[in-house]
Amino acid sequence: MATDRLEIEYTACALCGADDYAPLFSVAVGQAVFGIVRCRHCGLVYLNPRPSPATAMEYYPPDYGAHSPLPGKLSFRERIKLLALERDKQHGIKRLIIRQLGNLVALWVGLDVRYIPGGRLLDIGCGNGRSVRLYQLAGWDAWGVEPNEAAARYAQAAGLQVFVGTLEQMRFPSEHFDIVTMYQVLEHVANPKELLSEVYRILKPGGQLLISVPNIECYDFGIFQAEWFPLEVPRHFYHFSLDTLSQFLCQAGFLIERVKPQYMLLRCTWNDYRRLIKRLARGLQDAEISWHEALLRLLIVFVRGFVFKPVAFAISRNNRVRRFAYFLNFYARKPDFGDLTRGENA
């Protein structure tokens, strides 16, 4: 990545429009320094300054996970997810068995997409088409859009209906899709309001929007701060919480049906801890930190992440989703005629 010459820009809050923020910390990438800030008015956490939209894709390395070639075979996790996706397609006794297994599996997978016979689904930011392929196998008329040309070409080579570009560039017909999914995508988008407005337009009345994002209020962010992996500086422009994403969706006109937390109590914490070890090892090599400081940091983080966190989760009674969900999966719906009628009669 030739990041030293890339343009950066300053921006106001995308949620409330205020240009009044509190700096949290800064992260250097190459010669550029990016700030993580919190809006003083609405609490949205975002990247400021950030790469300009014209150069943002330059910060994605060639081996970026979602942009790699699409594997020819489904992984074990994908097969498990397919079981959940197909649970509403079976008949007779097989339907009963598969449906119960699928419901159980759905508690583990990320976005739980319920099958609609003959339904049309769009996956935004679909990368190499992994999810589009799964949805297609589950019986959907599945489509995808992906701004990274190489990733989209991998999906197209596999015979998937994936287009190169952004959703706004595609200009799909209004009320065209039954479901739109965005898995770990909205945080990459320069203007969430514009994207959500376009999603609202292309969804059928009663159509569902499924969004998964990292949770900036989670316990792990409090532990790792600038080293928390989902910050992904500078690829992630926004860092949503339960409140801020709810406000974005409501402003776009959506009705929020439910929020499904993914707690990832130890798996993601362990991955973040391994990254901390590597960073501290580099700091020792470069004489930026002493052995005493590194070991103390590792000990404190270990106790907070692997001792205190499980105990706090077990005894938590209030705000468990807000405090401990590593990812937040939002299920929102475009109002239909029945919603409008109920609103008039209320």
N, C-alpha and C positions, 0 to 999 in steps of 0.2 A: 504494500500500500504506500503510495507516494503522498503521505498526509501533510508534509511540511508546507506545501504550496496551496493548500485548499482554503477556500473562503469560509469565514464564520460570520454569524449575524446575531444581533440581539433582538429579543422579541418580548412582547407583553404577554400576560397570562391569557391562554387560549380559552379559559372557562369564563372568567368574569371581565376580561379586558383590561384589568388594572396593570399598571407598570410600576408596581410597588412590591418588592420582594425582599425576603431575608436570605442571604447566602448561607448555605449549609456547609459546603466544602467545595474544593476544586480538584480536578483530575487532569493531569497532563497526558496528552497523547501525541507523540512526536514533539514538534515544536509548538503545538497549539495547546492552550489551557482552557478547559471547559468547566463551567460552574453548575452545581446542583443547587437550585434555589427553591424556596417555598413562597407562594403568593401570600401576602399579609392579609388579603381580603377574603379569599375563598379556600385557602389551604392547599391548592394544587401544587405539586412538586414537579419541576420541569428543568430541562437543560437550558442554561442561559449563561454565556452565548452557546450557540450550537452551529453545526455545519449548515451552510446554505442548502436549500433543497436541491439545487443544481449539482452539488458536489457530494451530497450525503452518501450516495452509493459507493463512493470511493473508499469509504471506511469499512466496507464489507470485504474480508479477505477471500481469496479464491476457494479456500476450504471451509467457508462458512457452512454450518451443518445443513440448513434447509436448501442451500444452493448446490449441493453436491449431486452427483448422478443418482438417479432413482434405482435402488436395488431391484434385481429381478424377482426376488422372492419376498414374501411378507415375513416380517420379524415375528417373534413369539408375542410381543406386546400388541402388534397389529392384528394378529389372529384372535387374541383375546378381545380387542376392541371390536373386531368384526362380529364376534359372537353377540356383543351387546347391540350392535347396529341391526343385526338380522332377527332380533328376538320377536319382532312383530310380523314377520313374514311367514312363519310356519303355520301348519294346520294340524288339527287333531291332537293326539297325545304328545306328538313331537313338539307342537306349539307350546303346550303346557310346560314341558321339561325345559325347552330352550328358553322360553320366556323367563322362567324362574332363574335359570343360570345367567341369562342376559341381564336381568335386573340386579343380580348380585355383582356381576362384573362391572356394571355401569357405575357402581359406587367407587370403583377404583380408577376408571379411565377419566380423562379430562372432560370434554364436552359430550354430553349424553344426547345424541340426536335420535329422535323418535321417527320411525319410518312413516312416510305418507305415500300410499300407492300412486305411482305416476308422478310423484313430486319432483320439482325442479329445485336444485340446491346450488348455491354459489359459495365457494371458499375463497375469501379475499386474502392475498398474500400467501398463496398456496405453495410457494417454493417449488420444489421439484415434483409436486403433485402427489405426495404420499397420501394425504387425506382424501384428495379427489378420487384416487384409485380405490380407497376403502369404501367411500360413499357409492361409487359406481358398482362395486362388487355387491354392495348391500341392496342394490336395486334402484338407486336414485338416478335421475337424469342430472349428473353431476358436472359442474363447470368450475373453472378457476381463473383467477387473474393474478399475475405476478410481475412486478416491475423489473426484476432481474432477468435479463434476456437469456442468459445461459441456463438458469434454473428452469425457466419456462420451456426452453427447447428440450430439456431432458424429459419433461412431462409430455410434450407433444410427440417426442420420439416413441413414447410408450403408448401412444394412441389416445391420450387424454385430451379433453376439451379445455385447454388452458390457453389464455391469451396473454400476450406481453403488454404490460403497461399498468396504469392505475385504473381504479374503478371509474373515476370521473372521465377518463379518456375512452372507455368502452361505450358509453352512452347506450346502455341496455334499455329496452322498452320499460315504461312504467308498469308497476304491478306485475312483474315478470317471474319472480321467484317465490317459492314457498318458504324457504329457509336460507339465511345467509349466515355463514360462520366466519369468525376471525379468531384464530388461535395464536396468541402471542404476536399480534400484529399492530393493534391500535397504538401501542407505545412507540412504534417506529414512525408514525404518521405525523407530518408537519402540521396539518390542520384537522384535528379530530372532528370538529363541528361540521366541516364541509363533507367529510367522508360519511358521517352518520346521517346527514341530510340526504345524501345520495342513496344510501342504503334504504332509508325510509321510502324514497321515491320508487325504487325498483321492487320492493316487497309487496306482495299481495295484501289486501286487508286481512288482518288476522295472522299474517305471516310472522315468522319468528326470527329473531336475531340472537345468535349465541356468540358471546365474547369471552375469551380467557385472557387475563392480564396478571402480572405479578402484583403483589400487594405491598405497597410502600410502608404500610403501618405494621407489617408483620414483625414478630419477635426477632427474626434473623437479621432484619435491617438494623435493628437497634444494637445487635451484637457486632456486625461486621462493618456498618456504616459505608465508607467509600469503597470497601472491598467486597461489598455484597454483589454477587454476580449479576442479578437482574438489572443492575444499573446500566450495564453494557455501554458505558460511555465510549464514543458519542453516538452510538446507533439508536439508543432509546431516547426519544425526545421528551416523553412524559412518563410519570410514575404515579399511577392511580391508586386511590384508596376506595373503600366502600362508598364513602360520601361523594367524592369528586366524580367517579364514573357514573354513579347514580344521577348526579346533576347533569352530566353530559347527555345521558340517555333521555332524561325527562325533557330537557330543552329541545331535543330533536323530535319529541312527540311520542316516544316509546312508553309502553307500560311495562314496568319491571315485574316479572312473574315470580322469580326466585333467584337466589344467589347460592351457588353450590361451592363450598370451600374445598380446597385441596390443601391439607395440612402439611404433608410431606415432613413429618416431625424430625426424622433423623437423616433420611436420604439426602435432601438438599443441604441440610446443615453440614453433613460430612463433606459434600462436594465443595461447599464454600470454605470449610476448614482446610481442606487439601490445598485450595488455591492460596489461602493465607500462608500456609507453610512454604509454598513455592515463592511467594512474594518476599517473605522474611528471609528465605535462603538467599535470594538475590540481593537483598539489602545487606546481609552479612558479607557477601562476596565483594560488594561495592563499598564496604565500610560505612554504610549509611546508618547502621544500627549495631548495638553491641549484643553479645551473646546473652547477657543478663536481661536486656530489654526484650529480645526476641522470645526467650523462654518464658518470661513473665507474661507477655502478651498471649502466647499460646496457651498458657495455663489458665489465665482469666477467661479467655474465649471458650476453652474446653469446658470449664465448670459451668459457665453461663449457658452454653449450647447443649450440653449432654447431661447435665445434672439438674440445674435449675429449671430449664425449659420444660422437660417432661413433667416435673412436679407442678409447675405453674399451670400447665395445660390441664393436668388431672384435677386440680382443685378449682379451676376457673369456672365461674358460674355466669358471669356477664361478659359480653363482648368477646366471646371465644373466637368467632369468625374474624372479627376486626383485628384481634391481637395475634392470632396464630395461623391463619390461612396464609400459606406461601403464595398460592395462586387463588384468584377469585374468578369463578365462572358465572357470568351473568346470563340469564335467560329473559329476554325482553320480547315484546310483541307489538306489532303495529296495530292500532285499534281497528276494529271492524265495525259494521253497522250496528251490531248488538251493543258494543261498548258505547257508541254515540247515543243510542236510544236510552240505555241505562243512565247515561249522564244527564240527558234532558229530563228524565223522570225523577232524578234524585232531588 
